[in-house]
Amino acid sequence: MTETPLPDLTNPRTRELCGTMDVHRRLMTESITYQERRALIENRAMAYESQARGLARTGLVTIPVVVHVVHHPDEPSQNVSEAQIHSQLEVLNQDFRAGNADASKVPAVWKDRVADCNIEFRLASQDPDGNSTEGITRTESTKPSFSTDRDDVKSSATGGADPWPSDDYLNVWVCGDLRDSIGRSILGYAQFPGGPPSTDGVVIANWCFGTEGSAQAPFDLGRTATHEVGHWLDLRHIWGDDRGSCSGSDLVSDTPNQADPTFGKPTFPQFSCNNGPDGNMFMNYMDYTDDDAMFMFTPGQSRRMAACLEGARASLLTAPVFALSATGAETPVAVPPRPEAAPQAAPAAAGQAGDGELQALRDEVERLREDYRQLTSLLDGIRAALNGEPAKAADRQ
């Protein structure tokens, strides 16, 4: 069996582990629609961050996932096994529920900031055509690499695999060599909410996906997907992507200001931006540390993800039960009790919620969609008036 060698990622000054901001900046340059949608999404996130707007949901959200494995026929390790895929789902479910065993390594000063985000993930059991599925597609491709600049892994026309509808599924593409816009090897990337549906989802290199098979140290604990799904749910890098100026922000108040990404396995504390005495929260999933050195999301990050799920990704709140695998190999998450956290209502199991609760969720999602339609229409009207043109129907891209 051919084993894909791990790219040279040893130089922190030249490496970039994540390509999400690469994609974000490209879309901000190319698309006025994306700019406007991002403004709406940020306004909603700010209202949740300031707690001027409260959570509309309680309990657990389960997101249907489809994994598109795009593999070169001469590289068997790229065709990741079902077991490797399930190992990744298990990590996601642990990390987003604060059920990961290594959460015990969070420094004492931040233990009360470890958040259970009440989000879980399951492989889909029904495809968009209504057929039974394992939630996994496999596509052979002779392309030697894929890039953030072309988003080519996301289309069969460019050697990749077409997405399933992004308002019903989280699309995850797994492939071999992955590059950013200037040719650097990266671990993965995501598209922030608000982008084109045809490219919406998360991309992960096979050698940092899951915890077995082709996964290679130090990225073999599944945390690349945790990081990228965090982006897909609208989280920013913890250092604010400001090139060390200390002027940027991840737009979350309970993560300390930080100058740059953190690499490897640093010792606590590490300081920057006058953020003593506790320093950088480098063990946060949205930093760049090795997989065995990141352990947590914060309550502020959880609120920001909730704003996304109740706004731009609200359709996933009422994902049909048939789209969720009821017998997946993922191990149920045992969430440790957190006495300092406010008690939450116990979530109903999928398919067992009462008709009244399900209808209330659907009504709330429809209200959120209508709010979004009205705001988008208003922006279109303002833009048309400024350009001296008749108002057009809102862009539904």
C-alpha positions in Angstrom: 0.0 0.0 0.0 1.3 3.5 -0.9 1.4 5.8 2.1 1.1 9.6 1.4 4.1 11.3 3.1 3.3 14.0 5.5 4.1 17.4 4.0 6.9 19.5 5.5 5.0 21.6 8.0 8.0 22.2 10.4 8.5 25.9 9.8 6.0 28.1 11.7 7.0 31.2 9.7 6.0 29.8 6.4 3.3 27.2 7.1 -0.4 27.7 7.1 -2.5 24.9 8.5 -5.9 26.2 7.6 -7.2 27.7 4.4 -10.5 29.1 5.6 -9.5 32.8 5.6 -8.0 32.3 2.1 -11.5 31.3 0.9 -13.2 34.1 2.9 -11.0 36.8 1.5 -11.5 35.5 -2.0 -15.3 35.5 -1.7 -15.2 38.9 -0.1 -13.4 40.2 -3.2 -15.5 38.4 -5.7 -19.0 38.6 -4.4 -21.1 41.6 -3.2 -23.8 39.1 -2.2 -21.3 37.3 0.1 -20.3 40.7 1.6 -23.9 41.6 2.4 -24.7 38.1 3.8 -21.6 38.2 6.0 -22.7 41.6 7.4 -26.1 40.2 8.3 -24.6 37.1 9.9 -22.1 39.2 11.9 -24.9 41.5 13.2 -26.8 38.5 14.4 -23.7 37.1 16.1 -23.0 40.4 17.8 -26.5 40.4 19.3 -25.9 36.9 20.7 -22.4 37.8 21.9 -23.8 40.8 23.8 -26.7 38.7 24.9 -29.1 41.3 23.6 -30.7 38.4 21.9 -31.2 35.1 23.7 -31.1 31.5 22.4 -34.3 30.4 20.6 -33.5 26.7 21.1 -32.8 24.4 24.1 -31.3 21.0 24.0 -29.3 19.1 21.4 -28.9 19.8 17.7 -28.0 16.9 15.5 -26.5 17.7 12.1 -26.6 15.2 9.2 -23.2 14.6 7.6 -22.1 13.3 4.3 -18.5 12.4 3.7 -17.2 12.6 0.2 -14.0 10.6 -0.2 -12.1 11.7 -3.2 -9.1 9.5 -3.8 -6.3 8.8 -6.3 -6.3 5.2 -7.7 -2.6 5.0 -7.1 -2.8 6.2 -3.5 -4.9 3.6 -1.5 -4.4 5.5 1.8 -6.5 8.3 0.4 -9.6 6.0 0.1 -10.2 6.2 3.9 -12.0 3.3 5.5 -15.5 3.5 7.1 -13.8 2.9 10.4 -11.6 5.9 10.0 -14.7 8.0 9.1 -16.6 6.8 12.1 -13.5 7.6 14.3 -13.7 11.2 13.1 -17.4 11.5 13.8 -16.7 10.2 17.3 -14.1 12.9 17.9 -16.5 15.6 16.7 -19.2 14.4 19.0 -16.9 14.4 22.0 -15.3 17.8 21.2 -18.6 19.7 20.6 -20.2 18.2 23.7 -17.1 18.8 26.0 -17.0 15.0 26.4 -13.3 14.7 25.4 -11.1 13.1 28.1 -8.3 15.6 27.5 -10.5 18.5 28.6 -9.0 17.7 32.0 -5.8 19.3 30.7 -7.3 22.8 30.4 -5.5 25.1 32.8 -7.3 25.7 36.1 -7.9 29.4 35.3 -10.1 28.4 32.3 -11.8 25.2 33.4 -15.0 27.2 34.0 -14.9 28.3 30.3 -15.1 24.8 28.9 -18.4 24.8 27.0 -20.7 22.0 26.0 -22.0 23.4 22.6 -25.0 20.9 22.5 -24.2 19.9 18.9 -23.7 16.4 17.6 -23.1 14.9 14.2 -24.4 11.8 12.5 -23.8 10.3 9.1 -26.9 10.6 6.9 -29.0 7.5 6.3 -30.9 8.9 3.3 -29.5 10.7 0.3 -31.2 13.7 -1.5 -33.1 11.3 -3.8 -34.6 9.4 -0.9 -32.3 6.3 -1.2 -30.8 4.6 1.7 -27.2 5.5 2.3 -24.3 5.1 4.7 -23.6 8.8 4.4 -20.4 8.2 2.5 -19.6 8.7 -1.2 -16.4 7.6 -3.0 -15.0 9.2 -6.1 -11.8 8.2 -7.9 -9.8 11.2 -9.2 -6.4 11.4 -11.0 -5.8 15.0 -9.9 -2.5 15.2 -8.0 -3.8 18.0 -5.7 -6.7 20.3 -4.8 -6.7 23.9 -3.8 -8.7 26.5 -1.9 -8.3 28.9 -4.8 -10.3 26.7 -7.2 -12.5 24.8 -4.7 -12.0 22.0 -7.2 -12.6 19.0 -4.8 -16.2 20.1 -4.6 -17.3 19.4 -8.1 -17.2 16.4 -10.4 -16.5 18.7 -13.3 -13.1 19.6 -11.8 -12.1 16.1 -10.6 -13.9 16.2 -7.2 -17.3 15.2 -5.9 -20.6 17.2 -6.1 -22.1 18.3 -2.8 -25.4 17.3 -1.4 -27.9 20.1 -0.6 -26.1 22.3 2.0 -29.3 23.3 3.7 -29.9 19.7 4.7 -26.4 18.2 5.2 -22.9 19.2 6.3 -20.7 18.2 3.3 -17.3 17.0 4.3 -14.7 16.3 1.5 -11.7 14.1 2.3 -8.9 14.1 -0.2 -5.1 13.8 -0.6 -2.8 16.7 -1.3 -4.5 20.0 -0.3 -3.0 23.4 -1.1 -3.8 27.1 -0.3 -3.8 29.8 -3.0 0.0 30.2 -3.0 0.7 26.5 -3.1 1.4 25.7 0.6 0.3 22.4 2.0 -2.6 22.7 4.4 -4.6 20.4 6.6 -8.1 21.6 5.7 -10.4 24.5 5.1 -14.1 25.5 5.5 -16.5 28.0 4.0 -18.1 30.4 6.4 -21.9 30.6 6.4 -23.2 33.0 3.7 -21.2 31.6 0.8 -22.4 29.8 -2.4 -24.3 26.6 -1.6 -22.4 24.8 -4.4 -19.2 25.0 -2.4 -20.5 25.0 1.2 -18.8 22.6 3.6 -15.5 21.4 5.0 -12.4 19.9 3.3 -9.9 17.8 5.2 -6.7 16.1 4.0 -6.9 12.3 4.5 -3.7 12.2 6.6 -5.2 14.4 9.4 -8.8 13.0 9.3 -9.9 10.7 12.1 -7.8 8.8 14.5 -6.7 5.7 12.6 -5.9 4.5 9.1 -4.0 7.1 7.1 -4.1 9.7 9.9 -0.5 10.8 10.9 0.9 12.4 14.0 0.8 15.2 15.2 -2.6 15.6 13.4 -4.0 12.1 14.2 -6.6 12.9 16.9 -9.3 14.3 14.6 -8.9 17.9 15.7 -8.5 19.3 12.2 -12.1 18.5 11.5 -13.1 20.0 14.9 -11.3 23.2 13.9 -12.8 23.4 10.4 -16.4 22.5 11.5 -16.0 25.4 14.0 -15.3 27.7 11.0 -18.3 26.2 9.2 -20.4 27.2 12.2 -18.9 30.8 12.0 -16.0 30.7 14.5 -12.9 32.7 13.7 -9.3 31.9 14.5 -8.6 32.8 18.1 -5.8 35.3 17.3 -8.0 37.3 14.9 -5.9 36.9 11.8 -4.2 40.3 12.2 -0.6 39.3 11.5 0.6 39.9 15.1 -0.7 43.5 15.4 -3.0 42.7 18.4 -5.7 44.8 16.8 -7.8 41.9 15.4 -10.4 39.8 17.2 -12.2 36.5 16.9 -15.3 38.5 17.9 -15.8 36.5 21.1 -15.2 38.2 24.4 -14.2 35.2 26.6 -11.1 34.3 24.5 -8.1 36.4 25.4 -6.5 38.7 22.8 -3.6 36.9 21.1 -1.0 38.1 18.6 -0.3 35.0 16.4 -1.2 31.3 15.9 0.4 28.9 18.2 2.2 25.8 16.9 3.3 22.5 18.4 2.7 21.7 22.1 3.5 24.9 24.1 3.7 25.0 27.9 1.3 27.2 29.9 1.4 30.2 30.1 2.3 31.9 26.8 1.9 35.7 26.6 1.2 38.2 23.9 -0.8 41.4 23.5 -0.4 42.3 27.2 -2.8 39.4 28.0 -1.2 38.4 31.4 -1.5 36.9 33.9 -3.2 34.0 32.0 -1.9 34.6 28.5 -2.9 32.9 25.3 -5.7 30.3 25.2 -3.6 28.2 22.9 -5.5 25.0 23.9 -8.6 26.3 22.1 -9.7 24.3 19.1 -9.5 27.5 17.0 -5.7 27.9 17.4 -3.1 25.9 15.4 -1.5 23.7 18.1 -1.0 20.0 17.6 -4.0 17.7 18.0 -3.0 16.6 21.5 -2.6 20.2 22.7 -6.1 21.5 22.0 -9.1 20.7 24.2 -11.9 23.3 24.4 -14.5 25.7 23.1 -15.7 28.6 25.3 -19.3 29.7 26.1 -18.8 32.7 23.9 -17.8 30.5 21.0 -20.8 28.3 21.7 -23.1 31.4 21.6 -21.6 32.4 18.2 -22.3 28.9 16.8 -25.8 29.1 18.2 -26.3 32.4 16.4 -25.2 30.7 13.2 -27.5 27.7 13.7 -30.5 30.0 14.5 -29.7 32.2 11.5 -27.7 31.3 8.4 -27.9 27.5 9.1 -31.3 27.5 10.6 -32.6 24.8 8.2 -30.4 22.3 10.0 -32.5 22.8 13.2 -35.3 20.8 11.7 -33.3 18.3 9.8 -35.6 15.4 9.0 -35.2 12.3 11.2 -34.9 10.1 8.1 -31.6 11.9 7.2 -30.0 10.9 10.4 -28.2 7.5 11.0 -29.8 5.8 13.9 -27.3 3.0 14.1 -23.9 4.6 13.3 -20.7 3.3 14.9 -20.1 6.6 16.8 -19.9 6.0 20.5 -22.5 7.9 22.6 -20.9 10.9 24.3 -20.7 10.8 28.1 -20.7 14.5 29.0 -19.1 15.1 32.4 -21.2 17.1 34.9 -20.3 20.8 35.2 -21.7 22.2 38.4 -20.7 25.7 37.5 -22.9 25.6 34.3 -26.5 26.6 34.2 -28.8 23.6 34.0 -30.3 22.8 30.6 -33.4 21.0 29.6 -32.7 17.4 28.6 -32.9 17.1 24.8 -35.4 14.7 23.3 -34.1 11.8 21.3 -34.3 12.0 17.6 -37.7 11.0 16.4 -39.2 11.1 19.9 -39.9 14.8 20.3 -43.5 15.7 20.6 -45.4 17.0 17.6 -45.9 20.4 19.4 -42.1 20.8 20.0 -41.3 19.8 16.4 -43.9 22.3 15.0 -42.5 25.1 17.2 -39.0 24.4 15.8 -40.3 24.5 12.3 -42.3 27.7 12.9 -39.1 29.4 14.4 -37.0 28.3 11.4 -39.6 29.7 9.0 -39.6 33.0 10.9 -35.9 33.2 10.7 -35.9 32.4 7.0 -38.6 35.2 6.5 -36.5 37.6 8.4 -33.5 36.8 6.2 -35.6 37.2 3.0 -36.9 40.6 4.1 -33.4 41.9 5.0 -31.9 40.6 1.8 -34.7 42.2 -0.2 -34.2 45.5 1.6 -30.5 45.5 0.8 -31.2 44.7 -2.8 -33.6 47.7 -2.9 -31.1 50.0 -1.4 -28.4 48.9 -3.8 -30.7 49.3 -6.8 -31.7 52.8 -5.6 -28.1 53.9 -5.2 -27.3 52.6 -8.7 -30.4 54.2 -10.2 -31.8 50.8 -11.2 -35.2 49.1 -10.6 -35.1 46.8 -7.6 -34.4 43.1 -8.5 -35.4 40.0 -6.7 -33.1 38.9 -4.0 -30.1 36.8 -5.0 -30.9 33.2 -3.8 -27.4 31.8 -4.6 
